[in-house]
Amino acid sequence: MVIKKITINFVLFLLLFAIFDLIFSNFIYKETFRYACYKYDIDFYSLQPNCVAVEKHEPTNKNFKVYTDENGHRFLGQKKASDKKKTIIFLGDSQTYGLGLEYKDTFVGKFEKNPNDYKILNFGVPSYSPTVYNYQLKIIKKKINNIKKIILVLDISDLLQESFRWRYNTENNKPSLLIDIPKKKEKKISGWQRFRRENFKGYRLITFHIREFLRSIKNHSESKKDEIKKTHWGEFTYIDSKNLQKEYWQLLKFDKTLKKMTKNLYEISTVSANMNSELYIVIFPWVETLQYGQNSFNWENYMIKTCNDIKCTKLINLFPKFRELKNSYPNWRRELYLVDDTHLTEKGHEILYSTISKAISF
């Protein structure tokens, strides 16, 4: 009798939960997704103007709000009339965009929110690279006057982006996408699986957080240092170029990619000089660069030489600072980088902000 009562109550609970989840999934829950403010063309993408969205940072499963202005630049979201005549522009990829963080906590957001004499414009877009930065700057030159400082933020992923993602299309004189990252074949899902995915999001959220909780307990109990993943983006610094994952370098080999990148940086420097703008190039290490070094290809030395060759105003090199912090913080990875990711934490962005602001006399 007791077992029967428990069974009936359990079935009723499941039924009520299913009804609630159907209502929650279809009328209450608003699913977020990565890069919600993207504007897609046939072979190019940028940020939508006047976009307000909540994006999801997939590795941490955390949401962050994104505002773009009338020109499609990420900003704080507070439109104010400005009489500032001097401008600083930031060029870069997802690190400059501020992926995974509220904008006020990013290094460009910190420049924007602090009182200063400059108008701040962020042209950072995830997965852009020097081919696109070169194009952006040529367009910017025609549209924006009195740009005093150009801050170009480069990271090690830019090299691979130059290899397989971007090319300059001479037919329309703009960058074009080549191919996307090679993907594993997706498993076909049944109609029932699709129905569950779309209508039982509450169940998915609960089970996800339970798994994450159990994983955190396991990681804590093992008391091991986080294993730092080796990625196809950063492996060229510590793996010989002959042994790199060929599917990512099949369109353009390593040496040719390097020449392509150097050529784009040289053109960026030339355009900056024609604009009478100071060009600052910022470099910093990825988590795997700090862990596994640069024995195969020294990205840091390459950028020191390149900046000297193209006559940039200054190279802002954060490698020494990050190495110092690695030796100072036992838990340096979680202090500086988002969990299971290469993107910087708020602390990492604060270090970029303070270092860059001093270097450019902000």
Phi and psi in degrees as a GROMACS rama.xvg file:
@    title "Ramachandran Plot"
@    xaxis  label "Phi"
@    yaxis  label "Psi"
@TYPE xy
-64.8843  -43.204  VAL-2
-62.8595  -40.7802  ILE-3
-62.0916  -42.4346  LYS-4
-63.792  -43.6041  LYS-5
-62.9923  -42.2403  ILE-6
-62.6817  -44.6187  THR-7
-62.1763  -45.2509  ILE-8
-62.418  -39.1091  ASN-9
-66.2309  -42.7686  PHE-10
-64.0676  -42.2053  VAL-11
-62.0846  -40.7682  LEU-12
-60.9545  -46.9916  PHE-13
-61.8463  -39.9543  LEU-14
-64.3815  -46.4592  LEU-15
-64.4746  -40.689  LEU-16
-63.4543  -41.2447  PHE-17
-63.2832  -41.5256  ALA-18
-64.7255  -45.9793  ILE-19
-60.995  -43.4414  PHE-20
-64.2846  -37.6569  ASP-21
-61.0462  -44.289  LEU-22
-66.2185  -45.6606  ILE-23
-60.2491  -46.1621  PHE-24
-68.4904  -34.2218  SER-25
-98.2248  -21.1591  ASN-26
-126.092  -16.8807  PHE-27
-114.156  -53.9505  ILE-28
-72.8739  128.451  TYR-29
-109.249  109.674  LYS-30
-73.8674  136.428  GLU-31
-100.728  160.909  THR-32
-148.922  164.159  PHE-33
-71.888  140.38  ARG-34
58.2664  50.5848  TYR-35
-66.1588  -21.1805  ALA-36
-98.3934  16.6054  CYS-37
-68.4153  144.511  TYR-38
-121.036  117.825  LYS-39
-100.385  135.215  TYR-40
-108.367  -173.565  ASP-41
-61.0199  -48.6507  ILE-42
-134.12  28.9606  ASP-43
-152.998  158.36  PHE-44
-145.255  154.785  TYR-45
-149.857  -168.639  SER-46
-99.0432  139.686  LEU-47
-65.8628  142.05  GLN-48
-73.6325  151.309  PRO-49
52.0644  42.9338  ASN-50
-97.9517  136.72  CYS-51
-127.063  119.17  VAL-52
-152.983  160.206  ALA-53
-108.201  121  VAL-54
-105.008  158.5  GLU-55
-111.468  130.329  LYS-56
-90.7184  107.587  HIS-57
-62.5054  -43.2741  GLU-58
-60.4042  -36.4947  PRO-59
-99.0876  -9.6025  THR-60
58.6781  30.6879  ASN-61
-106.628  146.444  LYS-62
-95.2861  149.036  ASN-63
-144.262  147.361  PHE-64
-89.2477  143.583  LYS-65
-125.696  129.152  VAL-66
-119.659  135.608  TYR-67
-120.527  150.454  THR-68
-85.729  -170.365  ASP-69
-66.1511  -15.2199  GLU-70
-105.172  5.50337  ASN-71
80.3396  32.4776  GLY-72
-107.671  136.617  HIS-73
-67.1892  137.157  ARG-74
-151.446  -178.859  PHE-75
-69.0026  -19.1294  LEU-76
97.324  2.48492  GLY-77
-113.576  103.636  GLN-78
-79.2558  121.791  LYS-79
-130.043  143.013  LYS-80
-66.5407  131.846  ALA-81
-123.075  135.694  SER-82
-107.127  13.4106  ASP-83
-72.517  126.925  LYS-84
-94.237  -23.7292  LYS-85
-95.548  145.431  LYS-86
-128.774  143.034  THR-87
-117.116  129.134  ILE-88
-113.432  147.269  ILE-89
-116.143  127.044  PHE-90
-113.21  138.769  LEU-91
170.92  -171.649  GLY-92
-106.047  -139.568  ASP-93
-65.8342  -26.3732  SER-94
-67.1428  -41.4804  GLN-95
-71.9676  -38.4132  THR-96
-59.5576  -35.0551  TYR-97
92.3439  40.7661  GLY-98
-59.6714  130.849  LEU-99
92.4737  -5.46932  GLY-100
-129.83  153.87  LEU-101
-63.3501  144.558  GLU-102
-62.6631  -33.4409  TYR-103
-63.2166  -19.7078  LYS-104
-95.763  -0.4003  ASP-105
-90.7242  162.573  THR-106
-67.4309  -35.1891  PHE-107
-72.2757  -38.5417  VAL-108
-59.943  -35.8222  GLY-109
-67.5895  -35.8668  LYS-110
-63.5869  -42.0014  PHE-111
-68.5253  -38.8926  GLU-112
-83.3559  -17.1131  LYS-113
-85.1698  138.674  ASN-114
-58.728  131.214  PRO-115
-161.488  176.555  ASN-116
-95.974  7.15654  ASP-117
-116.93  146.357  TYR-118
-83.3872  131.142  LYS-119
-105.61  126.868  ILE-120
-125.977  126.732  LEU-121
-105.157  111.07  ASN-122
-98.4617  11.4134  PHE-123
-68.1418  132.262  GLY-124
-138.226  134.175  VAL-125
-52.6758  136.201  PRO-126
68.7427  15.4891  SER-127
-75.4393  164.423  TYR-128
-151.43  178.428  SER-129
-53.8461  -30.5362  PRO-130
-58.3183  -41.7256  THR-131
-77.9546  -39.062  VAL-132
-58.9008  -40.3199  TYR-133
-60.4734  -46.7043  ASN-134
-64.314  -45.4526  TYR-135
-56.8917  -45.6039  GLN-136
-65.3772  -36.3773  LEU-137
-66.0234  -34.9905  LYS-138
-71.6474  -43.389  ILE-139
-58.4304  -41.4744  ILE-140
-54.7795  -36.6317  LYS-141
-78.5638  -23.6944  LYS-142
-107.577  -27.8554  LYS-143
-121.37  128.79  ILE-144
-98.3981  161.255  ASN-145
57.7988  43.6962  ASN-146
-82.5539  111.904  ILE-147
-83.772  -37.265  LYS-148
-136.561  135.872  LYS-149
-115.753  120.571  ILE-150
-106.623  108.811  ILE-151
-102.48  113.125  LEU-152
-100.814  114.651  VAL-153
-109.872  142.821  LEU-154
-132.456  173.827  ASP-155
-66.1855  -20.2183  ILE-156
-68.9992  -19.9285  SER-157
-59.3235  -33.2403  ASP-158
-65.5932  -46.2783  LEU-159
-68.8812  -34.4685  LEU-160
-60.0709  -37.3991  GLN-161
-67.0612  -30.9269  GLU-162
-72.9022  -51.6513  SER-163
-119.517  -10.1296  PHE-164
-101.64  -43.31  ARG-165
-120.267  141.239  TRP-166
-137.861  160.248  ARG-167
-93.663  120.858  TYR-168
-89.0867  110.91  ASN-169
-72.8937  -15.9736  THR-170
-72.3617  -39.4917  GLU-171
-116.877  6.46023  ASN-172
54.462  46.482  ASN-173
-152.048  163.074  LYS-174
-67.4878  146.912  PRO-175
-131.26  145.14  SER-176
-70.5437  135.865  LEU-177
-86.9503  -78.0455  LEU-178
-138.592  169.023  ILE-179
-99.6976  176.217  ASP-180
-59.0574  133.181  ILE-181
-54.4552  129.132  PRO-182
-113.845  149.947  LYS-183
-70.9711  149.402  LYS-184
-63.8689  128.383  LYS-185
-78.8557  140.084  GLU-186
-72.2356  140.149  LYS-187
-71.0297  137.922  LYS-188
-110.28  145.793  ILE-189
-78.828  169.341  SER-190
-61.886  -38.2521  GLY-191
-65.175  -40.7261  TRP-192
-64.4155  -40.3487  GLN-193
-65.868  -39.3951  ARG-194
-62.3304  -44.6906  PHE-195
-62.5962  -41.9924  ARG-196
-62.9452  -38.549  ARG-197
-86.2212  -25.123  GLU-198
-114.915  -4.48908  ASN-199
-128.322  56.9395  PHE-200
-73.873  -28.5402  LYS-201
-61.7292  -44.2018  GLY-202
-61.1071  -42.7068  TYR-203
-63.367  -41.5526  ARG-204
-63.3464  -44.7669  LEU-205
-63.2735  -48.2873  ILE-206
-65.5036  -34.6119  THR-207
-62.1499  -47.6537  PHE-208
-68.6642  -32.028  HIS-209
-64.138  -45.7606  ILE-210
-61.142  -42.5883  ARG-211
-65.0975  -38.5803  GLU-212
-64.3046  -45.7772  PHE-213
-64.6363  -37.1984  LEU-214
-66.248  -39.0143  ARG-215
-65.9064  -37.3541  SER-216
-64.6568  -43.1891  ILE-217
-62.4411  -45.6717  LYS-218
-62.7737  -39.1153  ASN-219
-68.4857  -42.0534  HIS-220
-68.0604  -31.8287  SER-221
-75.1248  -19.7816  GLU-222
45.678  45.1564  SER-223
-106.417  156.209  LYS-224
-69.8697  145.739  LYS-225
-58.7815  133.445  ASP-226
-72.9413  129.722  GLU-227
-95.6191  117.576  ILE-228
-70.6956  145.662  LYS-229
-93.979  130.546  LYS-230
-118.249  158.066  THR-231
-66.8639  -20.3074  HIS-232
-70.4771  -41.6619  TRP-233
-109.169  -2.31532  GLY-234
-67.6041  -20.5114  GLU-235
-64.5009  -16.9637  PHE-236
-79.7184  -22.6279  THR-237
-129.168  1.39928  TYR-238
-122.347  134.739  ILE-239
-55.4668  140.278  ASP-240
-58.6798  -25.1528  SER-241
-69.6037  -22.074  LYS-242
-106.612  10.96  ASN-243
-69.3792  155.466  LEU-244
-63.6542  111.457  GLN-245
-62.7765  -30.829  LYS-246
-63.0626  -22.7606  GLU-247
-90.403  -14.4461  TYR-248
-119.663  18.854  TRP-249
-74.0987  -29.4161  GLN-250
-78.9019  -37.683  LEU-251
-144.779  120.542  LEU-252
-69.3952  167.17  LYS-253
-56.1909  -51.2536  PHE-254
-62.9025  -41.0656  ASP-255
-68.1381  -34.9917  LYS-256
-63.1995  -41.0897  THR-257
-61.5845  -41.7802  LEU-258
-65.8659  -40.4486  LYS-259
-61.458  -44.253  LYS-260
-65.162  -44.4525  MET-261
-60.8873  -41.4049  THR-262
-61.6381  -43.668  LYS-263
-63.751  -41.0496  ASN-264
-66.1704  -37.0401  LEU-265
-62.9413  -43.6843  TYR-266
-65.839  -37.8557  GLU-267
-61.063  -41.6644  ILE-268
-65.4306  -39.9921  SER-269
-64.1736  -45.0493  THR-270
-63.6033  -41.8648  VAL-271
-59.0638  -43.6462  SER-272
-63.725  -40.0785  ALA-273
-65.9083  -24.9362  ASN-274
-87.6888  -2.33126  MET-275
57.5481  37.4651  ASN-276
-109.6  143.73  SER-277
-77.2989  134.909  GLU-278
-111.274  116.208  LEU-279
-110.554  130.173  TYR-280
-109.18  128.267  ILE-281
-109.347  130.693  VAL-282
-129.668  148.506  ILE-283
-152.246  157.572  PHE-284
-84.9992  148.971  PRO-285
-78.7824  165.46  TRP-286
-60.054  -40.1076  VAL-287
-72.1487  -28.1269  GLU-288
-64.7882  -41.4439  THR-289
-65.0804  -37.8861  LEU-290
-76.9625  -44.3623  GLN-291
-106.903  -5.22364  TYR-292
80.7674  -168.704  GLY-293
-132.154  43.7786  GLN-294
-69.6649  -27.5813  ASN-295
-87.0033  -52.4824  SER-296
-136.784  122.794  PHE-297
-89.5719  95.1708  ASN-298
-59.5873  -40.3323  TRP-299
-60.1451  -49.9895  GLU-300
-65.6931  -37.226  ASN-301
-59.4968  -44.3369  TYR-302
-71.0866  -33.8931  MET-303
-61.4543  -47.4551  ILE-304
-66.2051  -44.729  LYS-305
-63.0115  -43.733  THR-306
-62.1788  -38.0962  CYS-307
-67.2918  -43.2243  ASN-308
-65.2367  -39.9195  ASP-309
-89.2964  -0.481783  ILE-310
61.2759  46.935  LYS-311
-69.3084  158.619  CYS-312
-61.6491  -45.9197  THR-313
-163.36  142.527  LYS-314
-95.1559  121.84  LEU-315
-97.0888  98.6782  ILE-316
-99.5268  110.539  ASN-317
-95.7317  3.22483  LEU-318
-57.1326  -49.5823  PHE-319
-59.3069  -39.6628  PRO-320
-64.7182  -43.9392  LYS-321
-68.6894  -35.1756  PHE-322
-65.2797  -38.928  ARG-323
-62.7542  -42.9828  GLU-324
-67.7399  -35.3127  LEU-325
-59.8598  -39.5573  LYS-326
-78.2464  -18.2932  ASN-327
-92.5318  -33.9946  SER-328
-103.654  119.383  TYR-329
-59.2351  -36.0005  PRO-330
-106.981  46.0259  ASN-331
-59.3042  -34.0116  TRP-332
-62.2844  -47.2785  ARG-333
-74.4221  -23.7246  ARG-334
-70.3126  -38.8174  GLU-335
-104.131  -26.4671  LEU-336
-126.955  145.473  TYR-337
-63.5536  151.75  LEU-338
-59.0987  131.759  VAL-339
55.1898  36.7682  ASP-340
-152.661  167.256  ASP-341
-100.943  -7.2998  THR-342
-77.5029  151.607  HIS-343
-78.8408  149.508  LEU-344
-79.316  178.264  THR-345
-59.1185  -38.7278  GLU-346
-63.4539  -42.3713  LYS-347
-60.5371  -41.8094  GLY-348
-66.6032  -36.5441  HIS-349
-62.0591  -38.1888  GLU-350
-65.557  -43.0144  ILE-351
-60.8439  -45.558  LEU-352
-60.4145  -51.0356  TYR-353
-64.574  -38.6151  SER-354
-70.44  -45.2813  THR-355
-66.1254  -43.7381  ILE-356
-61.4614  -36.8657  SER-357
-69.8809  -41.8168  LYS-358
-66.1182  -31.607  ALA-359
-100.784  6.33105  ILE-360
56.3088  51.5406  SER-361
